[in-house]
Amino acid sequence: MRTPPHSLGTILKALRHVLAADATPEAVLKDIDVPVWYLLELEADHITVADGDTLTLICSCYQLTVDQLIMLSAAANLPEAIVHMTIQRYRTYEAPNYLPDRPWPDSTQVVPLITNPDPLAKHTYADVLRCIRTQVEDRSVTAVSALLNVSPMAYWHMEAGQLPVPTWLQRKIAFRLHLKNLTTLTRATDILTTICQHLDIAPDDLPMELRLP
């Protein structure tokens, strides 16, 4: 029988990196009764046969099933396969009616997976999202995601460059900035300076509230 290209440990480490934004094992397991050492041993491939119930609980932390975990083991490109599954899960990008405002990891600390195919682009759409949220409006991830009517998880993964920014959301953001599209910003040398010049505001007047999408 052919051995899958990705071991269970490799997949679990990739899930913690991509989906949990490099969260600690303690943070991943905080809502389930699984010891940290067990996850670490699984990630190190020191446990060859994982307990089924325990593995199901760990998968629930990433909102994946064990069957999906098995599918990832055969993926040609593991990070891309994880991102694809995440896109399918958040394909509606719907935000719940009420969300507690909790801190999210720094999106700049995650290695981006999504690039900008535009040969003239100096920045990605993730860079634009981050600049607007942190420098123009100074809002939390939860606040911005509620404003744009997307789930915080989906928004954060887009800002971290783990998910592509869909065209309809690009249009929403461009509308808030009185732009036809975001190409002006992705091709700009400095995103913040370009926004300030376009809206005719001084950097000292930031943060400011943009118009509703």
BAVEX-320662 format. One line per 4 residues: number of its first residue (from 0); for each residue x, y negated, z negated of N, C-alpha, C. Coordinates in nm, 2 decimals. Each point is the difference from the previous one (the first is absolute). Layout:
! residues N
NUM> X/Y/Z/X/Y/Z/X/Y/Z  ...
! end
This chain:
! residues 213
0> 0.08/0.12/0.00/-0.08/-0.12/0.00/0.09/-0.13/0.00  -0.03/-0.09/0.09/0.08/-0.12/0.01/-0.02/-0.09/-0.12  0.11/-0.05/-0.05/-0.01/-0.09/-0.12/-0.04/-0.14/0.05  -0.10/-0.07/-0.07/-0.04/-0.13/0.04/0.12/-0.10/-0.01
4> 0.01/-0.10/0.08/0.11/-0.09/0.00/0.02/-0.08/-0.13  -0.11/-0.02/-0.07/0.00/-0.08/-0.13/-0.04/0.08/-0.12  0.08/0.00/-0.10/-0.03/0.07/-0.12/-0.10/-0.07/-0.08  -0.06/0.07/-0.10/-0.10/-0.07/-0.09/0.07/-0.12/-0.07
8> 0.12/0.02/-0.05/0.07/-0.11/-0.07/0.02/-0.12/0.09  0.04/0.03/0.12/0.02/-0.11/0.10/-0.13/-0.08/0.02  -0.11/0.07/0.02/-0.13/-0.06/0.02/-0.04/-0.09/-0.12  0.01/0.06/-0.12/-0.04/-0.07/-0.12/0.09/-0.13/-0.02
12> 0.12/0.01/0.02/0.09/-0.12/-0.01/-0.04/-0.10/0.10  -0.03/0.04/0.13/-0.05/-0.09/0.10/-0.13/-0.07/-0.04  -0.09/0.08/-0.05/-0.13/-0.06/-0.05/0.02/-0.10/-0.10  0.09/0.03/-0.10/0.02/-0.10/-0.10/0.07/-0.13/0.05
16> 0.08/0.02/0.10/0.07/-0.12/0.06/-0.10/-0.08/0.09  -0.08/0.07/0.09/-0.08/-0.07/0.09/-0.13/-0.04/-0.06  -0.08/0.09/-0.06/-0.13/-0.03/-0.05/0.00/-0.07/-0.14  0.10/0.04/-0.08/0.00/-0.06/-0.14/0.10/-0.11/-0.01
20> 0.06/-0.05/0.12/0.09/-0.11/0.00/0.12/0.02/-0.10  0.06/0.12/0.00/0.11/0.03/-0.08/-0.03/-0.01/-0.15  -0.12/0.03/-0.03/-0.04/0.00/-0.15/0.07/0.11/-0.07  0.02/-0.02/-0.13/0.06/0.11/-0.08/-0.09/0.12/-0.01
24> 0.06/0.11/-0.03/-0.09/0.12/-0.02/-0.10/-0.02/-0.11  0.04/-0.07/-0.10/-0.09/-0.03/-0.12/-0.12/-0.08/0.05  0.02/-0.10/0.09/-0.11/-0.08/0.06/-0.09/0.09/0.08  0.06/0.09/0.08/-0.08/0.08/0.09/-0.09/0.09/-0.08
28> 0.05/0.05/-0.11/-0.07/0.11/-0.08/-0.08/-0.06/-0.12  -0.01/-0.13/0.00/-0.06/-0.07/-0.13/-0.15/0.04/-0.02  -0.07/0.04/0.10/-0.14/0.03/-0.02/-0.03/0.15/0.00  0.10/0.09/0.01/-0.02/0.14/0.00/0.09/0.07/-0.10
32> -0.04/0.11/-0.05/0.08/0.07/-0.10/0.10/0.10/0.06  0.10/-0.06/0.06/0.11/0.08/0.06/0.13/-0.06/-0.06  0.09/0.08/-0.05/0.13/-0.06/-0.06/0.09/-0.05/0.11  0.07/-0.11/-0.03/0.09/-0.06/0.10/0.10/0.10/0.05
36> 0.06/0.08/-0.09/0.10/0.09/0.03/-0.04/0.09/0.11  -0.13/0.04/0.00/-0.05/0.09/0.10/0.00/-0.06/0.14  -0.04/-0.12/0.01/0.00/-0.07/0.13/0.15/-0.02/0.05  0.09/-0.03/-0.09/0.14/-0.02/0.03/0.06/0.13/0.05
40> -0.04/0.11/-0.06/0.05/0.13/0.04/-0.06/0.04/0.14  -0.12/-0.03/0.02/-0.06/0.02/0.13/0.07/-0.08/0.11  0.02/-0.13/-0.03/0.07/-0.09/0.10/0.14/0.05/0.03  0.06/0.06/-0.10/0.14/0.05/0.02/0.00/0.14/0.06
44> -0.12/0.06/0.03/-0.01/0.13/0.06/0.06/0.11/-0.10  -0.01/-0.03/-0.13/0.05/0.10/-0.09/-0.11/0.10/-0.04  -0.12/-0.03/0.04/-0.12/0.09/-0.02/-0.04/0.04/0.14  0.02/0.13/0.03/-0.03/0.05/0.13/-0.15/0.02/0.02
48> -0.07/0.05/-0.10/-0.15/0.02/0.01/-0.07/-0.09/-0.10  -0.07/-0.10/0.04/-0.06/-0.09/-0.09/-0.13/0.05/-0.05  -0.04/-0.03/-0.12/-0.13/0.04/-0.05/-0.11/-0.07/0.08  -0.09/0.07/0.05/-0.11/-0.05/0.09/-0.08/-0.11/-0.06
52> -0.04/0.02/-0.13/-0.09/-0.11/-0.06/0.08/-0.12/-0.03  0.13/0.02/-0.04/0.09/-0.12/-0.03/0.03/-0.08/0.13  0.02/0.08/0.11/0.03/-0.07/0.13/-0.12/-0.07/0.05  -0.12/0.05/-0.03/-0.12/-0.07/0.04/-0.02/-0.13/-0.07
56> 0.04/0.00/-0.13/-0.01/-0.12/-0.08/0.10/-0.11/0.05  0.12/0.05/0.03/0.10/-0.09/0.05/-0.04/-0.06/0.14  -0.06/0.08/0.08/-0.05/-0.05/0.13/-0.11/-0.10/-0.02  -0.08/0.02/-0.10/-0.11/-0.10/-0.03/0.06/-0.14/-0.03
60> 0.12/-0.01/-0.05/0.06/-0.13/-0.03/0.02/-0.08/0.13  0.02/0.08/0.11/0.03/-0.07/0.13/-0.13/0.01/0.09  -0.11/0.05/-0.06/-0.13/0.02/0.07/0.02/0.08/0.13  0.08/0.11/-0.02/0.02/0.10/0.10/-0.04/0.13/-0.05
64> -0.04/0.09/0.10/-0.03/0.14/-0.04/0.13/0.09/0.02  -0.01/0.11/-0.06/0.11/0.10/0.02/0.02/0.04/0.15  -0.12/0.01/0.07/0.01/0.03/0.14/0.07/-0.11/0.08  -0.02/-0.13/-0.04/0.07/-0.10/0.07/0.15/0.00/-0.03
68> 0.03/0.05/-0.12/0.14/0.01/-0.04/0.07/0.11/0.09  -0.07/0.11/0.02/0.05/0.10/0.09/0.02/-0.05/0.14  -0.10/-0.09/0.05/0.02/-0.06/0.13/0.12/-0.08/0.01  0.03/-0.08/-0.11/0.12/-0.08/0.00/0.13/0.08/0.01
72> -0.01/0.12/-0.05/0.13/0.08/0.00/0.04/0.03/0.14  -0.09/-0.01/0.10/0.03/0.04/0.14/0.02/-0.13/0.08  -0.01/-0.11/-0.06/0.00/-0.13/0.08/0.14/-0.02/0.07  0.00/-0.05/0.12/0.13/-0.03/0.06/0.07/-0.12/-0.06
76> -0.08/-0.10/-0.04/0.05/-0.12/-0.07/-0.08/-0.02/-0.13  0.06/0.04/-0.11/-0.08/0.00/-0.13/-0.05/-0.14/-0.03  0.08/-0.11/-0.01/-0.06/-0.13/-0.03/-0.11/-0.04/0.09  0.01/0.02/0.13/-0.10/-0.04/0.09/-0.13/0.08/-0.02
80> 0.02/0.13/-0.03/-0.12/0.08/-0.03/-0.07/-0.04/-0.12  0.07/-0.04/-0.10/-0.06/-0.05/-0.13/-0.08/-0.13/0.03  0.06/-0.09/0.08/-0.06/-0.13/0.04/-0.13/0.03/0.08  0.01/0.10/0.09/-0.12/0.03/0.09/-0.11/0.05/-0.09
84> 0.03/0.08/-0.10/-0.11/0.05/-0.09/-0.06/-0.11/-0.08  0.09/-0.10/-0.04/-0.05/-0.11/-0.07/-0.09/-0.09/0.08  0.04/-0.02/0.13/-0.09/-0.08/0.09/-0.13/0.07/0.01  -0.01/0.13/0.02/-0.12/0.07/0.01/-0.09/-0.02/-0.13
88> 0.07/0.01/-0.11/-0.08/-0.01/-0.13/-0.05/-0.14/-0.01  0.07/-0.10/0.04/-0.05/-0.14/-0.02/-0.04/-0.06/0.14  -0.05/0.08/0.08/-0.03/-0.05/0.14/-0.11/-0.10/0.00  -0.09/0.00/-0.11/-0.10/-0.10/-0.01/0.05/-0.13/-0.07
92> 0.10/0.02/-0.08/0.06/-0.11/-0.07/-0.10/-0.07/-0.09  -0.10/0.07/-0.04/-0.10/-0.06/-0.09/0.04/-0.02/-0.14  -0.03/-0.12/-0.05/0.03/-0.03/-0.14/-0.12/0.02/-0.09  0.02/0.06/-0.12/-0.11/0.02/-0.09/-0.05/-0.14/-0.05
96> -0.12/0.00/-0.05/-0.06/-0.13/-0.04/0.07/-0.06/-0.12  0.06/0.08/-0.09/0.07/-0.06/-0.12/0.13/0.08/-0.01  0.10/-0.08/-0.02/0.14/0.06/-0.01/0.07/-0.08/-0.12  0.06/0.08/-0.09/0.08/-0.07/-0.11/0.12/-0.06/0.06
100> 0.04/-0.11/-0.04/0.12/-0.07/0.05/0.12/0.06/-0.07  0.08/0.09/0.06/0.11/0.06/-0.07/0.13/-0.03/0.08  0.11/0.00/-0.06/0.13/-0.03/0.07/0.03/0.12/0.10  0.05/-0.04/0.11/0.05/0.09/0.11/0.15/-0.01/0.01
104> 0.06/0.10/0.05/0.15/0.00/0.02/0.04/-0.11/0.10  0.12/-0.05/-0.01/0.05/-0.09/0.10/0.01/0.06/0.13  -0.07/-0.05/0.10/0.00/0.06/0.13/0.13/-0.01/0.07  0.09/-0.09/-0.04/0.13/-0.01/0.07/0.09/0.11/-0.05
108> -0.03/0.07/-0.10/0.09/0.10/-0.05/-0.02/0.14/0.07  -0.09/0.00/0.10/-0.03/0.13/0.07/0.05/-0.01/0.14  0.07/0.10/0.05/0.05/0.01/0.13/-0.12/0.00/0.10  -0.01/-0.10/0.09/-0.12/0.00/0.09/0.01/0.11/0.10
112> -0.11/0.05/0.04/-0.01/0.11/0.11/-0.05/-0.06/0.13  -0.08/-0.11/-0.01/-0.06/-0.06/0.12/0.09/-0.12/0.05  0.03/0.00/0.12/0.08/-0.10/0.07/-0.09/-0.08/0.09  0.05/-0.12/0.05/-0.08/-0.08/0.10/0.06/0.03/0.13
116> -0.08/0.06/0.10/0.05/0.03/0.13/0.03/-0.12/0.09  -0.04/-0.12/-0.04/0.02/-0.12/0.08/0.15/-0.03/0.00  0.06/0.00/0.12/0.15/-0.02/0.01/0.04/-0.14/-0.05  -0.10/-0.10/0.00/0.03/-0.13/-0.04/-0.03/-0.03/-0.15
120> -0.05/0.11/-0.07/-0.04/-0.02/-0.14/0.13/0.00/-0.09  -0.01/-0.10/-0.09/0.11/0.00/-0.11/-0.06/0.05/-0.13  -0.13/0.02/-0.01/-0.06/0.05/-0.12/-0.11/0.10/0.03  -0.03/0.08/-0.10/-0.11/0.09/0.02/-0.13/-0.06/-0.06
124> -0.11/0.06/0.03/-0.13/-0.04/-0.06/0.00/0.01/-0.15  0.07/0.10/-0.05/0.02/0.01/-0.14/0.06/-0.12/-0.06  0.11/-0.05/0.07/0.06/-0.13/-0.05/-0.10/-0.11/-0.01  -0.08/-0.01/0.10/-0.10/-0.11/0.01/-0.10/0.02/-0.12
128> -0.05/0.12/-0.02/-0.09/0.02/-0.12/0.06/-0.04/-0.13  0.12/0.04/-0.02/0.07/-0.02/-0.12/0.03/-0.15/-0.02  0.04/-0.07/0.10/0.02/-0.15/-0.01/-0.13/-0.07/-0.03  -0.11/0.03/0.06/-0.12/-0.07/-0.02/-0.05/0.03/-0.15
132> 0.01/0.12/-0.04/-0.05/0.03/-0.13/0.08/-0.06/-0.11  0.14/0.02/0.01/0.08/-0.05/-0.11/0.05/-0.14/0.00  0.01/-0.06/0.12/0.06/-0.13/0.01/-0.11/-0.11/0.04  -0.10/0.04/0.08/-0.10/-0.10/0.04/-0.11/-0.01/-0.10
136> -0.06/0.12/-0.04/-0.11/0.00/-0.09/0.03/0.04/-0.14  0.11/0.07/-0.02/0.04/0.05/-0.14/-0.12/0.08/-0.06  -0.04/0.10/0.06/-0.11/0.09/-0.05/0.05/0.14/-0.02  -0.07/0.07/-0.08/0.03/0.14/-0.02/-0.04/0.09/0.11
140> 0.05/0.12/0.01/-0.04/0.10/0.10/-0.15/0.02/0.00  -0.05/0.02/-0.12/-0.14/0.03/-0.02/-0.09/-0.12/0.05  0.04/-0.12/-0.03/-0.07/-0.12/0.04/-0.01/-0.01/0.15  0.12/0.01/0.06/0.01/-0.01/0.15/-0.08/0.11/0.07
144> 0.01/0.13/-0.05/-0.07/0.11/0.06/-0.15/-0.02/-0.01  -0.05/-0.06/-0.11/-0.14/-0.02/-0.02/-0.05/-0.11/0.10  0.09/-0.11/0.01/-0.04/-0.11/0.10/-0.01/0.05/0.14  0.09/0.09/0.04/0.00/0.06/0.14/-0.09/0.12/0.01
148> -0.06/0.04/-0.11/-0.09/0.12/0.00/0.07/0.12/0.05  0.12/0.03/-0.06/0.07/0.12/0.03/0.04/0.06/-0.14  0.03/0.13/0.00/0.03/0.06/-0.13/0.14/-0.05/-0.04  0.03/-0.02/-0.13/0.13/-0.04/-0.05/0.11/0.10/0.04
152> -0.03/0.13/0.00/0.10/0.10/0.04/0.04/-0.02/0.15  -0.10/-0.02/0.08/0.03/-0.02/0.15/0.07/-0.13/0.02  -0.04/-0.10/-0.07/0.06/-0.13/0.02/0.15/0.01/-0.05  0.02/0.05/-0.11/0.14/0.01/-0.05/0.09/0.08/0.09
156> -0.05/0.11/0.05/0.08/0.08/0.10/0.03/-0.08/0.13  -0.10/-0.08/0.04/0.03/-0.09/0.12/0.11/-0.10/-0.04  -0.01/-0.06/-0.11/0.10/-0.10/-0.04/0.13/0.06/-0.02  0.01/0.12/-0.04/0.13/0.07/-0.02/0.05/0.06/0.13
160> -0.08/-0.01/0.11/0.05/0.05/0.12/-0.02/0.15/0.01  -0.09/0.06/-0.08/-0.02/0.14/0.01/-0.12/0.04/0.09  -0.09/-0.10/0.02/-0.11/0.01/0.09/-0.01/-0.11/0.10  -0.04/0.02/0.12/-0.01/-0.11/0.10/-0.12/-0.09/-0.04
164> 0.01/-0.13/0.04/-0.10/-0.09/-0.03/-0.10/0.00/0.12  -0.12/0.05/-0.02/-0.09/0.01/0.12/-0.03/-0.13/0.06  -0.04/0.00/0.13/-0.02/-0.12/0.08/-0.11/-0.09/-0.06  -0.11/0.06/-0.05/-0.11/-0.07/-0.06/0.05/-0.08/-0.12
168> 0.09/0.06/-0.08/0.05/-0.07/-0.12/0.10/-0.11/0.04  0.07/0.02/0.10/0.09/-0.11/0.06/-0.08/-0.12/0.03  -0.12/0.03/0.07/-0.08/-0.11/0.04/-0.06/-0.08/-0.12  -0.04/0.07/-0.11/-0.05/-0.06/-0.12/0.11/-0.09/-0.06
172> 0.12/0.05/0.00/0.11/-0.08/-0.06/0.03/-0.12/0.08  0.00/0.02/0.13/0.03/-0.11/0.09/-0.11/-0.11/-0.01  -0.12/0.04/-0.02/-0.11/-0.10/-0.01/0.02/-0.08/-0.13  0.05/0.06/-0.10/0.02/-0.08/-0.13/0.11/-0.10/0.02
176> 0.09/0.02/0.10/0.11/-0.09/0.02/-0.03/-0.09/0.12  -0.12/0.01/0.06/-0.03/-0.09/0.11/0.09/0.04/0.12  0.03/0.12/0.02/0.09/0.05/0.10/-0.08/0.09/0.10  0.04/0.01/0.12/-0.07/0.09/0.10/0.04/0.14/-0.03
180> 0.13/0.02/-0.04/0.05/0.13/-0.04/0.12/-0.02/-0.09  0.06/0.11/-0.04/0.11/-0.01/-0.10/0.14/0.01/0.07  0.00/0.00/0.13/0.12/0.01/0.08/0.09/-0.12/-0.03  -0.07/-0.12/-0.02/0.08/-0.12/-0.04/0.08/0.02/-0.12
184> -0.05/0.08/-0.09/0.08/0.02/-0.13/0.10/0.11/0.01  -0.04/0.11/0.07/0.10/0.11/0.01/0.12/-0.04/0.09  -0.02/-0.10/0.09/0.11/-0.04/0.08/0.08/-0.12/-0.06  -0.06/-0.06/-0.11/0.07/-0.12/-0.06/0.12/0.04/-0.07
188> 0.09/-0.10/-0.01/0.13/0.03/-0.08/-0.03/0.00/-0.14  -0.09/-0.09/-0.05/-0.04/0.00/-0.14/-0.15/-0.01/-0.01  -0.06/0.11/-0.05/-0.15/0.00/-0.01/-0.06/-0.11/-0.08  0.05/-0.02/-0.12/-0.06/-0.10/-0.08/0.01/-0.14/0.06
192> 0.11/-0.04/0.05/0.02/-0.13/0.06/-0.10/-0.02/0.12  -0.01/0.11/0.08/-0.10/-0.01/0.11/-0.14/-0.02/-0.04  -0.04/0.07/-0.11/-0.13/-0.02/-0.05/-0.03/-0.14/-0.05  0.10/-0.05/-0.07/-0.01/-0.14/-0.06/-0.01/-0.10/0.11
196> 0.08/0.02/0.11/0.00/-0.10/0.11/-0.14/0.01/0.07  -0.05/0.12/0.02/-0.12/0.02/0.07/-0.12/-0.06/-0.07  0.00/0.02/-0.13/-0.11/-0.05/-0.09/0.02/-0.14/-0.04  0.12/-0.06/0.03/0.03/-0.13/-0.04/0.00/-0.02/-0.15
200> 0.07/0.09/-0.07/0.01/-0.01/-0.14/0.14/0.00/-0.04  0.03/-0.06/-0.12/0.14/0.00/-0.05/0.02/0.13/-0.09  0.11/0.06/0.01/0.03/0.12/-0.09/-0.03/-0.03/-0.15  0.02/-0.13/-0.04/-0.03/-0.03/-0.14/-0.15/0.01/-0.03
204> -0.08/0.00/0.10/-0.15/0.00/-0.02/-0.05/0.14/-0.02  0.09/0.10/0.02/-0.04/0.14/-0.02/0.01/0.04/-0.15  -0.08/0.10/-0.04/-0.09/0.08/0.08/-0.13/-0.08/0.04  -0.07/0.05/0.10/-0.12/-0.06/0.05/-0.10/0.11/0.03
208> -0.13/-0.03/0.00/-0.10/0.10/0.04/-0.04/-0.01/0.14  0.02/0.10/0.08/-0.03/0.00/0.14/-0.15/0.02/0.02  -0.05/-0.03/0.12/-0.14/0.02/0.02/-0.04/0.14/0.00  -0.12/0.03/-0.03/-0.05/0.14/-0.01/0.00/0.07/0.13
212> 0.03/0.12/0.01/0.00/0.08/0.12/-0.14/0.02/0.05
! end
